[in-house]
Amino acid sequence: MGTLKTEPARTRLDLLAPPVAAAVQAWPGEAPVDMDDVLVAPIDADLADTAAFCEAYEVGLEESANCVVVAGKRGGETRYAACVVLATTRADVNGVVRKLLDVRKASFAPMAEAVELSGMEYGGITPIGLPADWPILVDSRVIATPHVIIGSGVRHSKIALPGPALGALPGARVVEDLARPV
């Protein structure tokens, strides 16, 4: 995990966005990943973007995951989903994601909309603590990664956890080839 100084997330709720902190506090005891394996580390908020973060904290892109919010419309209804992909890949928004959302066209949700609906900061959105009705689409490469670093809901910290934990989140669906290599 590079040079990150991690601590158990449950002991540092101050480093998490409110919906993320609430999800950590409600983490089920029977979850396949123990809450003690979910860690958080403070970072420089100016280095939150993936490339800058990886370089500054010596984290490989193959260990860094991004969570992007995607939106599509069907019958006047907007459908949202979170896509979790490794930093070495890009979500196939208008192929795989569009089909899974059952919409004619899908695109990244506008920044202001994603921030307002998630309760998280842009550049820090994470699948932990998102609205319960949003599907969380996790690329199979993410869960095959022993440990990944992902946003914490704020730009001044990152979460480190086992990759398989992301596939076990409520509402998560592991998808083969959700993303394409960059």
C-alpha positions in Angstrom: 0.0 0.0 0.0 2.9 2.3 -0.8 3.7 4.9 1.8 0.2 5.3 3.2 -0.1 5.3 7.0 -3.3 3.3 7.5 -5.5 2.9 10.5 -8.8 0.9 11.0 -11.6 2.9 9.4 -13.9 2.3 12.3 -11.5 4.2 14.6 -11.1 7.2 12.2 -14.6 8.1 11.1 -13.4 11.7 10.9 -11.5 10.8 7.7 -14.7 9.6 6.0 -17.6 11.4 4.4 -20.8 11.1 6.5 -22.5 8.4 4.4 -19.3 6.4 4.4 -18.9 6.7 8.1 -22.5 5.5 8.6 -21.9 2.5 6.3 -18.7 1.6 8.3 -20.6 1.9 11.6 -23.3 -0.4 10.2 -20.9 -2.9 8.7 -22.5 -6.3 9.3 -20.6 -8.7 11.6 -21.4 -11.6 9.3 -19.9 -9.8 6.3 -17.4 -11.8 4.3 -14.7 -9.2 5.1 -14.0 -8.2 8.6 -14.3 -4.5 9.4 -10.8 -4.6 10.8 -9.6 -5.2 7.2 -11.0 -1.9 6.1 -8.4 0.8 6.6 -8.2 4.5 6.0 -5.2 6.8 5.5 -5.0 10.6 5.5 -3.6 12.1 2.3 -3.0 15.6 0.9 -6.3 16.6 -0.7 -4.4 18.2 -3.6 -3.1 14.8 -4.5 -6.4 12.9 -4.5 -6.6 12.5 -8.2 -5.5 9.0 -9.2 -2.3 9.7 -11.1 -1.0 12.3 -8.6 -2.0 10.1 -5.7 -0.3 7.0 -7.0 2.9 8.9 -7.7 3.1 10.7 -4.4 2.2 7.7 -2.2 4.0 5.0 -4.3 0.8 3.1 -5.0 0.7 1.1 -8.2 -2.1 2.0 -10.6 -3.0 -1.8 -10.6 -3.8 -1.4 -6.8 -5.8 1.8 -7.2 -9.5 1.6 -8.0 -11.8 4.3 -9.2 -15.5 4.6 -8.5 -17.5 6.5 -11.2 -21.1 7.4 -11.1 -23.0 6.7 -14.3 -26.5 7.8 -15.3 -28.9 6.8 -18.0 -32.6 7.5 -18.7 -35.4 5.1 -19.5 -39.0 6.2 -19.7 -38.3 9.6 -18.1 -36.6 8.0 -15.1 -32.9 8.5 -14.5 -31.1 5.4 -13.4 -27.8 5.6 -11.6 -25.0 3.1 -10.9 -21.6 3.1 -9.4 -18.8 1.5 -11.4 -15.7 0.3 -9.7 -12.7 -0.3 -11.9 -9.0 -0.5 -11.6 -7.0 2.7 -12.5 -5.4 0.7 -15.3 -8.8 0.4 -17.0 -11.8 2.5 -18.0 -15.5 1.6 -17.5 -17.3 0.6 -20.7 -20.1 3.1 -20.1 -21.8 2.9 -23.4 -21.4 -0.8 -23.9 -21.6 -3.0 -20.8 -22.9 -0.4 -18.3 -25.6 0.9 -20.7 -26.9 -2.7 -21.1 -26.8 -3.5 -17.4 -28.8 -0.3 -16.6 -31.2 -1.1 -19.5 -31.0 2.5 -20.9 -30.6 3.8 -24.5 -27.5 5.9 -23.6 -25.4 6.1 -20.5 -22.8 8.7 -19.5 -20.9 9.9 -16.5 -23.3 11.7 -14.1 -22.7 15.4 -14.0 -20.3 16.3 -11.2 -22.8 18.4 -9.2 -25.4 15.7 -9.4 -23.0 12.9 -8.4 -21.8 15.0 -5.4 -25.3 16.0 -4.2 -26.9 12.5 -4.6 -23.9 10.6 -3.0 -23.2 13.1 -0.2 -19.5 12.7 -1.1 -16.9 15.0 -2.5 -16.0 14.9 -6.2 -12.8 13.0 -6.6 -13.5 11.0 -3.5 -16.7 9.1 -4.3 -16.6 5.5 -3.1 -19.0 2.6 -3.4 -19.2 2.4 0.4 -22.2 4.3 1.6 -23.8 5.1 -1.7 -27.7 5.3 -2.0 -29.1 1.8 -1.5 -31.0 1.8 -4.7 -27.9 2.3 -6.9 -26.4 -0.9 -8.2 -22.6 -1.1 -7.6 -21.0 -2.7 -10.6 -17.5 -4.1 -9.8 -15.1 -5.1 -12.5 -13.9 -8.7 -11.9 -10.3 -7.5 -12.0 -11.0 -5.4 -8.8 -12.1 -8.4 -6.7 -9.1 -10.4 -8.0 -6.8 -7.8 -6.5 -5.6 -8.7 -3.0 -5.8 -5.1 -1.7 -7.1 -2.0 -3.4 -7.0 1.7 -2.6 -10.2 3.6 -3.3 -11.8 6.9 -2.3 -13.3 7.6 1.1 -16.0 10.0 0.2 -13.6 13.0 0.8 -10.5 14.1 -1.0 -8.2 14.2 2.1 -8.1 10.4 2.7 -8.2 7.0 1.0 -9.6 3.6 2.0 -7.5 0.4 1.7 -9.4 -2.9 1.7 -9.3 -6.4 0.2 -10.5 -6.3 -3.4 -13.0 -9.1 -2.7 -14.7 -6.8 -0.1 -15.9 -4.5 -2.9 -17.8 -7.4 -4.6 -19.4 -8.2 -1.3 -20.9 -4.8 -0.6 -24.7 -4.5 -0.5 -26.0 -4.0 -4.0 -22.7 -5.1 -5.6 -22.6 -7.1 -8.7 -19.3 -8.5 -10.1 -19.1 -8.0 -13.8 -16.6 -9.6 -16.2 -15.1 -7.0 -18.6 -17.0 -4.1 -17.1 -13.9 -2.1 -18.0 -11.4 -2.0 -20.8 -7.6 -1.7 -20.4 -6.4 1.9 -20.9 
